[in-house]
């Protein structure tokens, strides 16, 4: 049993453009965000990637991104939704707590404010993906999620990203999954067409 998974972030949203925190709250894709999704579609087409099935988080921005990329049948699942930022939802990003020295994430800093611990997010996304992928064999799948959710998954799996790569809008992780677990093969910026081997 093996699956090729393309896990990607949604396109730019209104709150992204306003530098507002966007976790469990939602806002629509901007025109730029729609163009980014179409750039991802072009990347997949030029790379010869076609999907057998697709998944999106239950949030509008993920579904709308997916629908611009492919007309493959899809399902929305809660496990792929973004991290909760608690009371900081829809507020200016500059109000968020600062990372602890040496940290690569908010860790548990948002928990006192009603948000999630990044480790909980990583566990949630990993468990969701494992449950979904067990229903597929030899297929190529697309899953549209969110930046912090993807980062939590990367941390939970102990994966290493190339230096300087960040989960910008429509960033893609190419992942191989089988009974042994997840292997990050490549990360892709479809907006610049940069592909980095992992």
MDAnalysis code that builds the backbone (N, CA, C; Angstrom):
import MDAnalysis as mda
import numpy as np

u = mda.Universe.empty(594, n_residues=198, atom_resindex=np.repeat(np.arange(198), 3), trajectory=True)
u.add_TopologyAttr("name", ["N", "CA", "C"] * 198)
u.add_TopologyAttr("resid", np.arange(1, 199))
u.add_TopologyAttr("resname", ["UNK", "UNK", "UNK", "UNK", "UNK", "UNK", "UNK", "UNK", "UNK", "UNK", "UNK", "UNK", "UNK", "UNK", "UNK", "UNK", "UNK", "UNK", "UNK", "UNK", "UNK", "UNK", "UNK", "UNK", "UNK", "UNK", "UNK", "UNK", "UNK", "UNK", "UNK", "UNK", "UNK", "UNK", "UNK", "UNK", "UNK", "UNK", "UNK", "UNK", "UNK", "UNK", "UNK", "UNK", "UNK", "UNK", "UNK", "UNK", "UNK", "UNK", "UNK", "UNK", "UNK", "UNK", "UNK", "UNK", "UNK", "UNK", "UNK", "UNK", "UNK", "UNK", "UNK", "UNK", "UNK", "UNK", "UNK", "UNK", "UNK", "UNK", "UNK", "UNK", "UNK", "UNK", "UNK", "UNK", "UNK", "UNK", "UNK", "UNK", "UNK", "UNK", "UNK", "UNK", "UNK", "UNK", "UNK", "UNK", "UNK", "UNK", "UNK", "UNK", "UNK", "UNK", "UNK", "UNK", "UNK", "UNK", "UNK", "UNK", "UNK", "UNK", "UNK", "UNK", "UNK", "UNK", "UNK", "UNK", "UNK", "UNK", "UNK", "UNK", "UNK", "UNK", "UNK", "UNK", "UNK", "UNK", "UNK", "UNK", "UNK", "UNK", "UNK", "UNK", "UNK", "UNK", "UNK", "UNK", "UNK", "UNK", "UNK", "UNK", "UNK", "UNK", "UNK", "UNK", "UNK", "UNK", "UNK", "UNK", "UNK", "UNK", "UNK", "UNK", "UNK", "UNK", "UNK", "UNK", "UNK", "UNK", "UNK", "UNK", "UNK", "UNK", "UNK", "UNK", "UNK", "UNK", "UNK", "UNK", "UNK", "UNK", "UNK", "UNK", "UNK", "UNK", "UNK", "UNK", "UNK", "UNK", "UNK", "UNK", "UNK", "UNK", "UNK", "UNK", "UNK", "UNK", "UNK", "UNK", "UNK", "UNK", "UNK", "UNK", "UNK", "UNK", "UNK", "UNK", "UNK", "UNK", "UNK", "UNK", "UNK", "UNK", "UNK", "UNK", "UNK", "UNK"])
u.atoms.positions = np.array([
    [0.847, -1.191, 0.000],
    [0.000, 0.000, 0.000],
    [0.884, 1.243, 0.000],
    [0.682, 2.116, -0.973],
    [1.475, 3.338, -1.046],
    [0.651, 4.431, -1.713],
    [0.898, 5.667, -1.299],
    [0.164, 6.820, -1.813],
    [1.138, 7.966, -2.050],
    [0.886, 8.731, -3.117],
    [1.605, 9.989, -3.349],
    [0.657, 11.110, -2.929],
    [1.085, 11.907, -1.958],
    [0.252, 12.975, -1.412],
    [0.881, 14.328, -1.684],
    [0.070, 15.230, -2.200],
    [0.483, 16.629, -2.335],
    [-0.314, 17.429, -1.309],
    [0.372, 17.824, -0.241],
    [-0.238, 18.589, 0.853],
    [0.105, 20.053, 0.627],
    [-0.899, 20.892, 0.484],
    [-0.602, 22.286, 0.142],
    [-1.438, 23.276, 0.941],
    [-0.921, 24.489, 0.983],
    [-1.609, 25.592, 1.652],
    [-2.529, 26.298, 0.651],
    [-3.578, 26.890, 1.161],
    [-4.525, 27.656, 0.351],
    [-3.883, 28.925, -0.225],
    [-4.594, 29.556, -1.164],
    [-4.152, 30.832, -1.733],
    [-4.392, 31.993, -0.778],
    [-3.870, 33.153, -1.170],
    [-3.998, 34.352, -0.320],
    [-5.464, 34.691, -0.067],
    [-5.746, 35.085, 1.183],
    [-7.096, 35.492, 1.573],
    [-7.109, 36.978, 1.939],
    [-8.309, 37.471, 2.159],
    [-8.473, 38.862, 2.580],
    [-7.705, 39.127, 3.868],
    [-7.827, 38.244, 4.868],
    [-7.117, 38.453, 6.130],
    [-5.604, 38.347, 5.940],
    [-5.141, 37.450, 5.060],
    [-3.705, 37.396, 4.772],
    [-3.222, 38.751, 4.273],
    [-3.987, 39.339, 3.358],
    [-3.568, 40.608, 2.764],
    [-3.604, 41.748, 3.777],
    [-4.436, 41.609, 4.805],
    [-4.550, 42.638, 5.848],
    [-3.649, 42.346, 7.051],
    [-2.858, 41.264, 6.954],
    [-1.981, 40.835, 8.055],
    [-2.775, 40.613, 9.345],
    [-3.909, 39.938, 9.183],
    [-4.734, 39.561, 10.323],
    [-4.594, 38.057, 10.581],
    [-4.695, 37.696, 11.850],
    [-4.591, 36.288, 12.242],
    [-5.786, 35.526, 11.688],
    [-5.509, 34.393, 11.071],
    [-6.574, 33.602, 10.476],
    [-6.337, 32.136, 10.799],
    [-7.032, 31.679, 11.796],
    [-6.935, 30.292, 12.193],
    [-8.257, 29.606, 11.919],
    [-9.077, 29.446, 12.974],
    [-10.393, 28.843, 12.784],
    [-11.368, 29.807, 12.128],
    [-11.103, 31.125, 12.201],
    [-11.947, 32.069, 11.482],
    [-11.588, 31.985, 9.997],
    [-12.403, 32.562, 9.155],
    [-12.209, 32.410, 7.715],
    [-12.390, 33.744, 7.013],
    [-11.837, 33.845, 5.832],
    [-12.096, 34.972, 4.943],
    [-11.885, 34.478, 3.518],
    [-12.468, 35.164, 2.541],
    [-12.423, 34.653, 1.165],
    [-11.061, 34.848, 0.505],
    [-10.824, 34.071, -0.543],
    [-9.634, 34.276, -1.354],
    [-9.704, 35.653, -2.024],
    [-8.568, 36.306, -2.109],
    [-8.464, 37.541, -2.891],
    [-8.295, 37.163, -4.364],
    [-8.333, 38.163, -5.243],
    [-8.054, 37.891, -6.651],
    [-6.644, 37.333, -6.802],
    [-5.715, 37.861, -6.012],
    [-4.353, 37.334, -6.036],
    [-4.334, 35.879, -5.594],
    [-5.116, 35.562, -4.562],
    [-5.189, 34.185, -4.080],
    [-5.722, 33.242, -5.130],
    [-6.705, 33.696, -5.907],
    [-7.241, 32.870, -6.995],
    [-6.181, 32.661, -8.073],
    [-5.429, 33.716, -8.370],
    [-4.349, 33.596, -9.357],
    [-3.276, 32.625, -8.867],
    [-2.987, 32.656, -7.563],
    [-2.002, 31.728, -7.000],
    [-2.470, 30.283, -7.156],
    [-3.757, 30.043, -6.884],
    [-4.295, 28.688, -7.040],
    [-4.186, 28.230, -8.489],
    [-4.428, 29.138, -9.426],
    [-4.305, 28.784, -10.842],
    [-2.850, 28.538, -11.227],
    [-1.923, 29.225, -10.563],
    [-0.496, 28.945, -10.783],
    [-0.154, 27.543, -10.297],
    [-0.742, 27.140, -9.171],
    [-0.529, 25.778, -8.678],
    [-1.114, 24.762, -9.657],
    [-2.277, 25.067, -10.201],
    [-2.888, 24.196, -11.205],
    [-1.949, 24.029, -12.392],
    [-1.378, 25.138, -12.852],
    [-0.441, 25.091, -13.977],
    [0.777, 24.259, -13.634],
    [1.293, 24.412, -12.406],
    [2.446, 23.612, -11.985],
    [2.127, 22.119, -12.105],
    [0.985, 21.714, -11.554],
    [0.617, 20.295, -11.592],
    [0.458, 19.810, -13.036],
    [-0.176, 20.626, -13.866],
    [-0.367, 20.234, -15.263],
    [0.975, 20.067, -15.971],
    [1.880, 21.022, -15.784],
    [3.183, 20.958, -16.455],
    [4.033, 19.805, -15.927],
    [3.811, 19.433, -14.653],
    [4.557, 18.318, -14.063],
    [3.909, 16.969, -14.375],
    [2.761, 17.000, -15.052],
    [2.072, 15.759, -15.395],
    [1.396, 15.077, -14.227],
    [1.057, 15.864, -13.192],
    [0.420, 15.309, -11.990],
    [-1.096, 15.381, -12.135],
    [-1.747, 14.239, -12.028],
    [-3.204, 14.196, -11.986],
    [-3.629, 13.509, -10.682],
    [-4.786, 13.873, -10.203],
    [-5.241, 13.393, -8.899],
    [-6.376, 12.382, -9.042],
    [-6.316, 11.352, -8.203],
    [-7.384, 10.355, -8.146],
    [-8.488, 10.779, -7.197],
    [-8.117, 11.552, -6.192],
    [-9.090, 12.047, -5.216],
    [-8.443, 13.219, -4.498],
    [-9.252, 14.032, -3.825],
    [-8.706, 15.201, -3.131],
    [-9.453, 15.436, -1.823],
    [-8.763, 16.119, -0.918],
    [-9.333, 16.498, 0.374],
    [-9.054, 17.975, 0.630],
    [-9.940, 18.611, 1.362],
    [-9.720, 19.994, 1.808],
    [-10.191, 20.094, 3.241],
    [-9.640, 21.056, 3.954],
    [-10.162, 21.319, 5.289],
    [-11.588, 21.835, 5.148],
    [-12.276, 21.945, 6.257],
    [-13.669, 22.394, 6.236],
    [-13.780, 23.911, 6.073],
    [-12.666, 24.592, 5.885],
    [-12.702, 26.047, 5.775],
    [-12.778, 26.496, 4.314],
    [-13.528, 27.558, 4.104],
    [-13.835, 28.051, 2.754],
    [-12.594, 28.278, 1.906],
    [-11.551, 28.847, 2.496],
    [-10.366, 29.191, 1.707],
    [-9.665, 27.959, 1.151],
    [-9.719, 26.861, 1.879],
    [-9.103, 25.622, 1.395],
    [-9.952, 25.004, 0.282],
    [-11.247, 24.949, 0.490],
    [-12.134, 24.381, -0.543],
    [-12.060, 25.190, -1.833],
    [-12.100, 26.504, -1.718],
    [-12.075, 27.342, -2.920],
    [-10.761, 27.179, -3.678],
    [-9.664, 27.034, -2.959],
    [-8.370, 26.796, -3.599],
    [-8.391, 25.473, -4.352],
    [-8.881, 24.433, -3.683],
    [-8.944, 23.104, -4.306],
    [-9.768, 23.148, -5.591],
    [-10.911, 23.805, -5.535],
    [-11.803, 23.805, -6.699],
    [-11.215, 24.559, -7.892],
    [-10.268, 25.476, -7.636],
    [-9.594, 26.170, -8.732],
    [-8.485, 25.314, -9.346],
    [-8.004, 24.344, -8.585],
    [-6.884, 23.512, -9.029],
    [-7.350, 22.287, -9.793],
    [-8.420, 21.663, -9.329],
    [-8.825, 20.393, -9.921],
    [-10.334, 20.210, -9.831],
    [-10.866, 19.437, -10.773],
    [-12.283, 19.068, -10.691],
    [-12.438, 17.628, -10.214],
    [-11.342, 17.105, -9.631],
    [-11.362, 15.764, -9.036],
    [-12.377, 15.719, -7.890],
    [-13.089, 14.618, -7.717],
    [-13.979, 14.493, -6.555],
    [-13.200, 14.731, -5.262],
    [-13.834, 15.377, -4.285],
    [-13.136, 15.684, -3.032],
    [-14.080, 15.608, -1.851],
    [-13.459, 15.598, -0.685],
    [-14.190, 15.572, 0.593],
    [-13.557, 16.597, 1.514],
    [-14.377, 17.274, 2.306],
    [-13.849, 18.199, 3.310],
    [-13.776, 17.491, 4.655],
    [-12.651, 17.685, 5.361],
    [-12.438, 17.005, 6.635],
    [-11.920, 17.995, 7.684],
    [-12.457, 17.883, 8.890],
    [-12.095, 18.808, 9.964],
    [-10.640, 18.672, 10.402],
    [-10.086, 17.472, 10.288],
    [-8.725, 17.262, 10.769],
    [-7.671, 18.083, 10.064],
    [-7.979, 18.604, 8.875],
    [-7.024, 19.417, 8.115],
    [-7.179, 20.914, 8.371],
    [-8.107, 21.291, 9.261],
    [-8.346, 22.724, 9.462],
    [-7.156, 23.385, 10.154],
    [-7.143, 24.704, 10.098],
    [-6.029, 25.477, 10.635],
    [-5.995, 25.420, 12.160],
    [-4.847, 25.785, 12.696],
    [-4.643, 25.918, 14.139],
    [-5.584, 26.998, 14.686],
    [-6.091, 26.786, 15.871],
    [-6.872, 27.829, 16.543],
    [-5.925, 28.792, 17.252],
    [-6.152, 30.084, 17.012],
    [-5.351, 31.121, 17.658],
    [-6.101, 31.796, 18.810],
    [-7.221, 31.194, 19.230],
    [-7.946, 31.700, 20.394],
    [-8.407, 33.129, 20.235],
    [-8.173, 33.949, 21.255],
    [-8.669, 35.332, 21.252],
    [-8.003, 36.195, 20.190],
    [-6.924, 35.692, 19.590],
    [-6.226, 36.482, 18.576],
    [-6.842, 36.349, 17.185],
    [-7.858, 35.484, 17.049],
    [-8.499, 35.311, 15.752],
    [-8.992, 36.648, 15.199],
    [-8.656, 36.897, 13.927],
    [-9.060, 38.097, 13.174],
    [-8.404, 39.384, 13.679],
    [-7.508, 39.267, 14.655],
    [-6.789, 40.437, 15.151],
    [-5.504, 40.636, 14.346],
    [-4.840, 41.770, 14.546],
    [-3.606, 42.057, 13.839],
    [-2.517, 41.067, 14.254],
    [-1.747, 40.578, 13.282],
    [-0.712, 39.580, 13.564],
    [0.305, 40.078, 14.585],
    [0.539, 41.382, 14.621],
    [1.553, 41.928, 15.535],
    [1.174, 41.767, 17.003],
    [-0.092, 41.439, 17.279],
    [-0.528, 41.252, 18.663],
    [-0.209, 39.853, 19.198],
    [0.151, 38.933, 18.321],
    [0.440, 37.566, 18.759],
    [1.632, 37.522, 19.708],
    [1.655, 36.569, 20.632],
    [2.830, 36.414, 21.499],
    [4.068, 36.123, 20.649],
    [5.207, 36.531, 21.120],
    [6.464, 36.264, 20.413],
    [6.963, 34.865, 20.760],
    [7.563, 34.197, 19.772],
    [8.123, 32.862, 20.027],
    [9.164, 32.927, 21.144],
    [9.284, 31.856, 21.885],
    [10.362, 31.758, 22.866],
    [11.700, 31.704, 22.138],
    [12.783, 32.149, 22.771],
    [14.100, 32.096, 22.124],
    [14.420, 30.680, 21.635],
    [14.797, 30.567, 20.375],
    [15.166, 29.288, 19.800],
    [14.008, 28.447, 19.303],
    [12.776, 28.891, 19.526],
    [11.615, 28.111, 19.104],
    [11.297, 28.368, 17.637],
    [10.733, 27.352, 16.980],
    [10.305, 27.476, 15.590],
    [8.795, 27.627, 15.466],
    [8.118, 27.737, 16.600],
    [6.658, 27.832, 16.562],
    [6.165, 28.507, 17.845],
    [4.836, 28.669, 17.921],
    [4.234, 29.218, 19.130],
    [4.214, 28.202, 20.269],
    [4.547, 26.943, 19.955],
    [4.498, 25.869, 20.953],
    [3.148, 25.905, 21.669],
    [3.143, 26.107, 22.999],
    [1.884, 26.130, 23.751],
    [1.486, 27.545, 24.174],
    [2.099, 28.562, 23.570],
    [1.879, 29.938, 24.023],
    [0.444, 30.431, 23.838],
    [-0.299, 29.831, 22.915],
    [-1.665, 30.291, 22.648],
    [-2.704, 29.608, 23.526],
    [-2.305, 28.537, 24.214],
    [-3.262, 27.773, 25.023],
    [-3.938, 28.634, 26.094],
    [-3.201, 29.491, 26.824],
    [-3.882, 30.327, 27.831],
    [-4.897, 31.305, 27.228],
    [-4.824, 31.506, 25.924],
    [-5.731, 32.435, 25.248],
    [-6.804, 31.706, 24.446],
    [-7.012, 30.423, 24.748],
    [-8.055, 29.653, 24.087],
    [-7.634, 29.026, 22.773],
    [-6.343, 29.090, 22.456],
    [-5.848, 28.517, 21.207],
    [-5.305, 27.118, 21.392],
    [-4.726, 26.581, 20.323],
    [-4.178, 25.224, 20.339],
    [-2.663, 25.236, 20.519],
    [-2.155, 24.152, 21.072],
    [-0.721, 23.877, 21.131],
    [-0.319, 23.330, 19.761],
    [0.793, 23.793, 19.187],
    [1.208, 23.342, 17.863],
    [1.399, 21.826, 17.826],
    [1.762, 21.227, 18.972],
    [1.923, 19.769, 18.997],
    [0.578, 19.059, 18.853],
    [-0.470, 19.639, 19.438],
    [-1.816, 19.085, 19.256],
    [-2.223, 19.175, 17.788],
    [-1.891, 20.292, 17.168],
    [-2.223, 20.495, 15.760],
    [-1.514, 19.456, 14.900],
    [-0.218, 19.263, 15.150],
    [0.540, 18.262, 14.394],
    [-0.024, 16.867, 14.561],
    [-0.379, 16.509, 15.798],
    [-0.971, 15.193, 16.052],
    [-2.307, 15.045, 15.316],
    [-3.103, 16.116, 15.346],
    [-4.421, 16.091, 14.688],
    [-4.286, 15.880, 13.176],
    [-3.402, 16.644, 12.559],
    [-3.229, 16.545, 11.106],
    [-2.669, 15.178, 10.722],
    [-1.666, 14.709, 11.461],
    [-1.067, 13.400, 11.156],
    [-2.098, 12.280, 11.277],
    [-2.881, 12.293, 12.357],
    [-3.900, 11.256, 12.562],
    [-4.948, 11.308, 11.457],
    [-5.340, 12.518, 11.065],
    [-6.322, 12.688, 9.999],
    [-5.792, 12.120, 8.685],
    [-4.568, 12.493, 8.322],
    [-3.992, 12.027, 7.059],
    [-3.839, 10.503, 7.047],
    [-3.362, 9.947, 8.151],
    [-3.205, 8.489, 8.209],
    [-4.541, 7.783, 7.986],
    [-5.580, 8.275, 8.623],
    [-6.902, 7.663, 8.484],
    [-7.415, 7.774, 7.052],
    [-7.155, 8.910, 6.413],
    [-7.607, 9.099, 5.035],
    [-6.821, 8.228, 4.060],
    [-5.503, 8.214, 4.209],
    [-4.657, 7.522, 3.240],
    [-4.820, 6.006, 3.294],
    [-5.243, 5.491, 4.433],
    [-5.474, 4.052, 4.537],
    [-6.572, 3.573, 3.594],
    [-7.383, 4.499, 3.093],
    [-8.463, 4.153, 2.167],
    [-8.021, 4.200, 0.709],
    [-6.740, 4.459, 0.461],
    [-6.232, 4.598, -0.903],
    [-4.998, 3.723, -1.072],
    [-4.792, 3.254, -2.279],
    [-3.600, 2.461, -2.575],
    [-3.181, 2.726, -4.018],
    [-1.925, 3.122, -4.195],
    [-1.414, 3.383, -5.528],
    [-1.999, 4.615, -6.168],
    [-2.559, 5.498, -5.368],
    [-3.216, 6.687, -5.910],
    [-2.406, 7.952, -5.626],
    [-2.749, 9.001, -6.354],
    [-2.159, 10.322, -6.151],
    [-3.250, 11.240, -5.624],
    [-2.982, 11.864, -4.478],
    [-3.997, 12.659, -3.785],
    [-3.531, 14.093, -3.571],
    [-4.497, 14.998, -3.551],
    [-4.265, 16.389, -3.173],
    [-4.983, 16.649, -1.861],
    [-4.316, 17.333, -0.922],
    [-4.965, 17.751, 0.322],
    [-4.638, 19.220, 0.544],
    [-5.653, 20.074, 0.601],
    [-5.445, 21.511, 0.791],
    [-5.724, 21.854, 2.250],
    [-4.710, 22.399, 2.904],
    [-4.783, 22.705, 4.326],
    [-4.300, 24.144, 4.562],
    [-3.529, 24.333, 5.635],
    [-3.188, 25.677, 6.098],
    [-1.752, 25.712, 6.611],
    [-1.187, 26.914, 6.683],
    [0.222, 27.072, 7.023],
    [0.627, 26.499, 8.363],
    [-0.043, 26.898, 9.447],
    [0.338, 26.400, 10.772],
    [0.000, 24.919, 10.919],
    [-1.091, 24.484, 10.297],
    [-1.450, 23.064, 10.351],
    [-0.369, 22.220, 9.677],
    [0.112, 22.691, 8.536],
    [1.182, 21.978, 7.833],
    [2.474, 22.015, 8.636],
    [2.784, 23.144, 9.235],
    [4.004, 23.265, 10.034],
    [3.938, 22.340, 11.253],
    [2.766, 22.277, 11.892],
    [2.601, 21.365, 13.020],
    [2.842, 19.926, 12.600],
    [2.347, 19.549, 11.426],
    [2.553, 18.203, 10.902],
    [4.037, 17.942, 10.644],
    [4.723, 18.898, 10.045],
    [6.163, 18.767, 9.761],
    [6.939, 18.564, 11.063],
    [6.616, 19.366, 12.085],
    [7.285, 19.236, 13.379],
    [6.976, 17.876, 14.017],
    [5.715, 17.469, 13.958],
    [5.292, 16.204, 14.570],
    [6.005, 15.020, 13.934],
    [6.268, 15.113, 12.644],
    [6.916, 14.030, 11.905],
    [8.440, 14.098, 11.970],
    [8.980, 15.183, 12.505],
    [10.434, 15.338, 12.546],
    [11.040, 15.552, 11.171],
    [10.251, 16.077, 10.249],
    [10.743, 16.349, 8.900],
    [11.580, 17.621, 8.890],
    [12.469, 17.727, 7.937],
    [13.351, 18.898, 7.830],
    [13.101, 19.585, 6.500],
    [12.791, 20.870, 6.562],
    [12.589, 21.659, 5.346],
    [13.912, 22.249, 4.876],
    [14.057, 22.501, 3.580],
    [15.265, 23.172, 3.091],
    [15.404, 24.556, 3.730],
    [16.628, 24.998, 3.917],
    [16.876, 26.315, 4.510],
    [16.131, 27.398, 3.747],
    [15.418, 28.232, 4.494],
    [14.756, 29.377, 3.893],
    [13.375, 29.104, 3.320],
    [12.964, 27.828, 3.251],
    [11.642, 27.535, 2.691],
    [10.576, 27.762, 3.751],
    [9.537, 28.498, 3.387],
    [8.421, 28.740, 4.301],
    [7.112, 28.366, 3.604],
    [6.073, 28.173, 4.400],
    [4.776, 27.826, 3.842],
    [4.016, 29.077, 3.425],
    [4.480, 29.687, 2.333],
    [3.737, 30.787, 1.738],
    [2.458, 30.258, 1.119],
    [1.632, 31.151, 0.624],
    [0.379, 30.731, 0.008],
    [0.641, 29.764, -1.147],
    [-0.099, 28.666, -1.152],
    [-0.041, 27.599, -2.152],
    [1.255, 26.790, -2.132],
    [2.064, 26.912, -1.083],
    [3.248, 26.060, -0.945],
    [2.806, 24.600, -0.878],
    [3.628, 23.718, -1.437],
    [3.261, 22.301, -1.577],
    [4.342, 21.403, -0.981],
    [3.899, 20.385, -0.250],
    [4.779, 19.306, 0.203],
    [4.420, 18.052, -0.586],
    [5.397, 17.494, -1.285],
    [5.203, 16.215, -1.981],
    [5.647, 15.115, -1.039],
    [4.711, 14.229, -0.688],
    [4.937, 13.235, 0.363],
    [4.630, 11.830, -0.157],
    [5.492, 10.891, 0.198],
    [5.226, 9.464, -0.051],
    [4.738, 8.864, 1.267],
    [3.658, 8.080, 1.189],
    [3.147, 7.419, 2.391],
    [2.949, 5.938, 2.114],
    [3.409, 5.115, 3.037],
    [3.109, 3.683, 3.017],
    [3.055, 3.202, 4.463],
    [3.078, 1.894, 4.639],
    [2.937, 1.333, 5.990],
    [4.040, 1.802, 6.945],
    [5.173, 2.218, 6.393],
    [6.283, 2.681, 7.227],
    [6.102, 4.117, 7.683],
    [5.158, 4.848, 7.082],
    [4.911, 6.217, 7.494],
    [5.069, 7.220, 6.360],
    [5.273, 8.462, 6.756],
    [5.358, 9.576, 5.806],
    [6.823, 9.892, 5.482],
    [7.100, 10.166, 4.202],
    [8.424, 10.620, 3.786],
    [8.236, 11.878, 2.947],
    [8.841, 12.979, 3.393],
    [8.795, 14.228, 2.634],
    [9.816, 14.141, 1.506],
    [9.329, 14.154, 0.261],
    [10.211, 14.017, -0.897],
    [10.668, 15.357, -1.451],
    [9.729, 16.289, -1.581],
    [10.037, 17.596, -2.159],
    [9.143, 18.657, -1.536],
    [9.604, 19.899, -1.559],
    [8.737, 21.044, -1.278],
    [8.766, 21.939, -2.506],
    [7.635, 22.548, -2.787],
    [7.454, 23.235, -4.059],
    [6.813, 24.593, -3.823],
    [7.362, 25.600, -4.483],
    [6.711, 26.907, -4.551],
    [6.185, 27.049, -5.978],
    [4.893, 26.791, -6.196],
    [4.375, 26.826, -7.567],
    [4.305, 28.233, -8.143],
    [4.422, 29.244, -7.288],
    [4.353, 30.625, -7.770],
    [5.656, 31.039, -8.442],
    [6.768, 30.460, -7.968],
    [8.082, 30.738, -8.568],
    [8.589, 29.543, -9.359],
    [7.861, 28.413, -9.275],
    [8.242, 27.137, -9.922],
    [9.535, 26.578, -9.356],
    [9.856, 26.941, -8.110],
    [11.043, 26.379, -7.439],
    [10.658, 25.048, -6.793],
    [11.517, 24.036, -6.990],
    [11.317, 22.711, -6.418],
    [12.577, 22.329, -5.653],
    [12.413, 21.943, -4.397],
    [13.549, 21.596, -3.536],
    [13.417, 20.137, -3.106],
    [14.444, 19.340, -3.353],
    [14.471, 17.968, -2.877],
    [14.738, 17.946, -1.375],
    [14.133, 16.990, -0.686],
    [14.297, 16.897, 0.773],
    [15.056, 15.626, 1.148],
])
